[in-house]
Amino acid sequence: MTSNTPDRSRTRFPGISSRAYEHPADRSALVALRSLSGFDTVLRRLAGLFSERAIRLMFLGGTVRASESQYRHLYDIMRDSAYILDLPEVPELYVTQDPTPNAMTIGVDNPFIVVNTGLIDLLDDEELRFVVGHEVGHVLSGHAVYRTMAMILTNLGARIAWLPLGNIAIAAILMGLNEWQRKSELSADRAGLLAGQDVEAAKRALMKLAGGARLSEMDAESFLEQAREYDAAGDVRDGLLKFLNLLNRSHPYAVIRFAELDRWARDGEYARVLGGDYERRADDSSASISEEIKNAAKAYQESWSRSADPFIGAVKGVAEGAVNAGEKLFGRFGRGPDDNQQN
């Protein structure tokens, strides 16, 4: 039986800004983009070239739209997640027949969410709350920007492949976008946890996405230990191979997502937001670009310090130097009036 009432009371976050849960590297990029006058207009025009409306019509015609009469339990989860994260509008949600457990957010002007039947069959309702909340987090953050930009650049790369160094330049930009998108997935995992407010359900969902439905055959502590083993990675050669494996991936590996969400919950950030201490949407326009870039640099440096990866240790000095140089460079270009007064 499905009712309009959520199965239990959850904390709501009125006026919450996506900055409250975004990974620092993701947040700094978004703050910078939001500060660019006219960027949204340009992006919408570019997105129009790839017919966002046509994509929505494809799902409207070929899938099932969740509503009070179709996939009611999923529709209630979506409405509840949008209510908890105080989304201005509830996105449309479509269910598509596909055994691959997956979900995605599509669109710039009116983002909508697509959930595969394989995901519904794999997860229980609390785990689905985490996944739907993850997608709602993408909507609130505006993460469709990444896919739109990547699609535009991929098409551009095909057109300028004949130019000297053309493909190399596009490839370098796409590598940066992939790194950005991987961090955006960590952000969305945090949003999913805030929407569902069940740490164990979030962990179960990530384990099932990695190993399937047989949860009795898996163990959360062993999975976390697996993440530590992946991080330690043998020698420098293994670390380099991990780096190369990630270059073209839009999502971090499941063990990394599991470990990052576990750390965010244990380190007190989750409890802080749950207690009402979080950034508000009304203050987004006053966010400091240079401060967010410093936070991103700090997050990378802390991540490298925690890592047991010998490859990270070997290149740490070079990487930190590059981060510091980038921080100074972007700090100059991103400095607003408030930042100038402080310096």
C-alpha atoms as one frame of an Amber mdcrd trajectory, in Angstrom:
protein
   0.000   0.000   0.000   1.202   3.487  -0.844  -0.039   6.639   0.815   0.598
  10.328   0.420   2.288  10.428   3.815   6.041   9.714   4.079   6.910   6.597
   6.079   8.542   8.710   8.795   9.273  12.327   9.622  12.457  13.749   8.131
  14.177  17.059   8.700  13.409  19.628   6.002  15.945  22.243   4.869  14.115
  25.469   3.965  16.084  27.661   1.565  19.046  25.281   1.483  21.757  26.149
  -1.005  23.433  23.402  -2.989  26.672  24.793  -1.526  25.684  23.084   1.733
  26.436  19.633   0.345  28.673  20.175  -2.671  32.211  18.839  -2.728  34.568
  21.871  -2.541  35.984  21.223  -6.046  32.458  21.035  -7.464  31.269  24.042
  -5.453  34.125  26.322  -6.540  33.446  25.603 -10.212  29.717  26.238  -9.820
  30.224  29.488  -7.915  32.565  30.675 -10.667  30.100  29.740 -13.419  27.175
  31.384 -11.659  29.174  34.596 -11.406  29.636  34.813 -15.196  27.116  37.274
 -16.539  25.073  35.764 -19.363  26.495  32.264 -18.965  23.068  30.711 -18.339
  21.672  32.371 -21.457  24.524  31.112 -23.640  24.251  27.625 -22.196  20.519
  27.449 -22.842  21.050  28.487 -26.452  23.749  25.858 -26.902  21.533  23.242
 -25.265  18.800  24.194 -27.698  21.054  23.170 -30.573  20.882  19.603 -29.260
  17.097  19.667 -28.909  16.443  19.242 -25.204  12.738  19.419 -26.011  13.085
  16.494 -28.417  14.762  14.391 -25.725  11.924  15.084 -23.281   9.349  14.158
 -25.937  11.230  10.904 -26.529  10.821   9.950 -22.874   7.238  11.221 -22.784
   6.407   8.967 -25.715   8.445   5.878 -24.866   8.514   5.519 -21.073   6.154
   5.750 -18.068   5.837   9.099 -16.279   5.518   8.670 -12.507   2.395  10.242
 -11.035  -0.360   9.617  -8.503  -1.621   6.829 -10.761   1.651   5.440 -12.150
   4.620   4.294 -10.037   2.942   6.035  -7.114   5.550   4.946  -4.537   8.360
   6.402  -6.658   6.353   9.563  -7.280   5.843  10.018  -3.515   9.577   9.536
  -2.915  10.327  12.178  -5.560   7.875  14.686  -4.080   9.192  14.064  -0.576
  12.824  14.504  -1.682  11.990  17.748  -3.498  10.149  18.958  -0.375  13.031
  18.093   1.971  15.639  19.840  -0.228  13.189  22.714  -0.836  13.295  22.480
  -4.613  11.207  25.283  -6.189   9.442  22.781  -8.466   9.057  19.015  -8.398
  10.844  17.594 -11.467   9.127  15.159 -13.761  10.241  11.548 -13.278  10.159
   8.893 -15.992  10.603   5.128 -15.619  12.204   3.338 -18.553  12.374  -0.411
 -19.180  16.075  -1.166 -18.859  17.604  -3.901 -16.683  20.744  -1.830 -16.055
  20.435  -0.213 -12.593  20.835   3.462 -13.395  19.236   6.883 -13.027  20.020
  10.225 -14.648  19.059  13.877 -14.709  18.535  15.526 -18.092  17.909  19.101
 -19.131  18.920  22.678 -18.393  15.710  24.734 -18.518  13.362  22.117 -17.022
  15.454  19.195 -15.745  13.731  15.844 -15.420  14.802  12.539 -13.920  14.874
   9.114 -15.552  15.022   5.895 -13.514  15.644   2.467 -15.050  13.458  -0.460
 -13.994  16.654  -2.327 -13.103  17.265   0.172 -10.313  13.713  -0.127  -8.961
  14.015  -3.918  -8.934  17.392  -3.787  -7.177  16.724  -1.325  -4.338  14.271
  -1.147  -1.435  12.329   2.071  -0.794  14.883   3.586   1.615  17.685   2.895
  -0.847  15.574   4.400  -3.628  15.183   7.544  -1.510  18.955   7.909  -1.522
  19.137   7.515  -5.314  16.184   9.822  -6.054  17.601  12.376  -3.592  20.936
  12.048  -5.409  19.213  13.047  -8.663  17.316  15.882  -6.949  20.713  17.114
  -5.758  21.861  17.197  -9.388  18.808  19.323 -10.212  19.369  21.765  -7.345
  23.052  22.151  -8.229  22.398  22.526 -11.961  24.746  19.660 -12.801  23.204
  19.140 -16.244  25.715  21.849 -17.215  28.445  19.205 -17.288  26.713  16.868
 -19.671  25.685  19.723 -21.929  29.204  21.162 -22.029  30.770  17.730 -22.568
  28.330  16.981 -25.403  29.103  20.315 -27.080  32.853  19.824 -26.730  32.712
  16.233 -27.997  30.897  17.407 -31.118  33.315  20.305 -31.467  36.255  17.911
 -31.144  34.984  15.856 -34.057  34.798  18.982 -36.218  38.282  20.318 -35.445
  40.117  16.993 -35.396  41.937  17.998 -38.593  43.502  21.044 -36.899  47.010
  20.687 -35.388  46.641  19.906 -31.672  42.848  20.346 -31.983  41.969  16.956
 -30.525  44.584  17.320 -27.791  43.068  20.622 -26.642  39.535  19.216 -26.564
  40.729  16.050 -24.816  42.392  18.131 -22.099  39.182  20.088 -21.517  37.117
  16.897 -21.415  39.514  15.405 -18.860  38.887  18.446 -16.680  35.124  18.155
 -17.172  35.225  14.466 -16.218  37.098  15.270 -13.016  34.545  17.988 -12.295
  31.673  15.590 -12.954  33.177  12.910 -10.694  33.205  15.442  -7.874  29.621
  16.404  -8.725  28.626  12.767  -8.145  30.119  12.932  -4.648  28.072  16.100
  -4.090  24.888  14.389  -5.257  25.562  11.422  -2.951  25.555  13.863  -0.037
  22.266  15.343  -1.272  20.858  11.811  -1.438  21.820  11.234   2.175  20.189
  14.519   3.222  16.995  13.545   1.383  16.770  10.030   2.811  18.465  10.678
   6.177  19.449   7.025   6.498  23.213   6.457   6.359  22.929   2.674   6.275
  20.409   2.741   3.405  22.744   4.998   1.395  25.608   2.563   1.985  23.437
  -0.396   1.022  22.472   1.298  -2.227  26.112   1.879  -3.186  27.025  -1.703
  -2.301  24.152  -3.077  -4.376  25.159  -0.910  -7.338  28.587  -2.506  -7.104
  27.695  -6.113  -6.285  24.027  -6.743  -7.002  20.992  -7.665  -4.921  22.528
 -10.323  -2.655  23.106  -8.012   0.277  23.481 -10.955   2.673  26.652 -11.844
   0.786  28.173  -8.393   1.389  29.452  -6.530   4.449  29.769  -2.761   4.905
  33.030  -2.895   6.888  34.602  -5.259   4.385  33.510  -2.958   1.556  35.115
  -0.012   3.364  38.288  -2.067   3.802  38.164  -2.752   0.083  38.148   1.027
  -0.461  41.252   1.358   1.723  42.984  -1.392  -0.218  42.095   0.307  -3.511
  43.535   3.561  -2.157  46.821   1.953  -1.039  47.177   0.331  -4.487  50.436
  -1.612  -4.259  53.100   0.558  -5.876  53.499   3.623  -8.081  52.586   1.631
 -11.193  49.189   0.712  -9.711  48.610   4.330  -8.740  49.357   5.453 -12.286
  47.012   2.795 -13.687  44.220   4.005 -11.363  44.771   7.540 -12.594  44.607
   6.434 -16.234  41.508   4.285 -15.587  39.652   7.297 -14.186  40.433   9.770
 -16.971  37.393   9.003 -19.102  35.014   8.023 -16.286  32.145  10.337 -15.367
  31.590   8.568 -11.998  34.028   7.601  -9.247  34.283   3.885  -8.491  31.695
   2.532  -6.045  34.192   1.939  -3.225  35.360   5.567  -3.480  31.799   6.879
  -3.314  31.120   4.612  -0.328  34.241   5.768   1.544  33.647   9.464   0.756
  30.027   9.353   1.944  31.037   7.436   5.071  33.681  10.060   5.853  31.261
  12.975   5.237  28.766  11.387   7.642  31.390  10.573  10.300  33.281  13.894
  10.180  30.296  15.922  11.348  29.302  17.762   8.163  26.142  15.701   7.744
  25.148  16.318  11.379  25.858  20.050  11.000  23.477  20.377   8.041  20.911
  18.116   9.713  21.021  20.436  12.735  20.096  23.460  10.609  23.576  24.968
  10.169  23.798  25.201   6.388  24.352  27.695   3.566  21.212  29.430   2.272
  20.192  29.946  -1.347  19.516  33.606  -0.637  23.245  34.120  -0.046  24.469
  32.385  -3.216  25.083  35.650  -5.057  27.499  36.830  -2.361  29.627  33.636
  -2.363  33.317  34.457  -2.852  34.946  32.784  -5.853  38.456  33.137  -4.454
  37.370  31.674  -1.112  35.731  28.693  -2.801  38.861  28.092  -4.901  40.913
  28.081  -1.706  38.473  25.568  -0.194  38.806  23.356  -3.273  42.604  23.485
  -3.079  42.459  22.639   0.617  40.129  19.690  -0.061  42.501  18.250  -2.667
  45.484  18.688  -0.348  43.655  17.009   2.549  42.635  14.160   0.238  46.248
  13.657  -0.831  47.387  13.724   2.791  44.852  11.014   3.724  45.739   8.843
   0.753  48.103   5.884   1.070  48.512   5.741  -2.720  52.271   5.700  -3.505
  51.607   7.439  -6.839  49.970  10.349  -5.002  52.968  10.487  -2.695  55.360
  10.575  -5.655  53.605  13.463  -7.429  52.199  15.254  -4.377  54.725  18.079
  -4.438  54.141  18.811  -8.116  50.364  18.576  -7.741  50.288  20.902  -4.724
  52.448  23.393  -6.589  50.012  23.326  -9.513  47.032  23.749  -7.181  48.682
  26.686  -5.404  49.524  28.337  -8.722  45.988  27.794  -9.974  44.578  29.174
  -6.737  46.557  32.400  -7.146  45.697  32.738 -10.835  41.962  32.113 -10.492
  41.929  34.108  -7.272  42.957  37.185  -9.250  40.410  36.689 -12.009  37.664
  35.607  -9.639  38.126  38.394  -7.110  34.969  40.407  -6.654  34.451  43.766
  -4.938  34.117  42.166  -1.511  37.345  40.207  -1.993  39.226  43.366  -2.963
  38.111  45.054   0.227  39.333  42.158   2.303  42.813  42.124   0.668
